[in-house]
Amino acid sequence: DYEGKPIQNMEKRNLKSEVLRNLIGYCLRKGDVYTQYNNCQYLILLDGINRENCEVVYRRIRQRLKEECGSRAELKYSVLSMAEFDKI
């Protein structure tokens, strides 16, 4: 929500999640893949990209979200490289 807390209203949360899903699909390259992990989270696989360019993709999605949902809309993200999966 606009205070940085998870949206409690499920109908509103589902609507915002749908908007986010569409924006992610629009902002990614053809070879990238994404899926919905739960009603608030998405997993994105960016092939052949470094950490700095992950930030570029994040900013692109975030900017589009702010345009669609208002300037207070916010995203959180983290990056995990495939090399780090071996440590899990």
C-alpha angles and dihedrals in degrees: 000000000000091000093055094255124124113270108255098195103087095205091053091044092052091049092050090045090054090051090050092048091054092047093050091052091049095048100048129087121250094259095050121097133206138177137182110256095186136332092290104032139063130191116217125193111202109191120214097000134128128225093261092056090048086063089053091053091047092052091048092052092043093051092050090048091053090050091051102037105025137272094285094060110114140184133203122205143171132198126224120179121216089246088063092056089073089063094055 
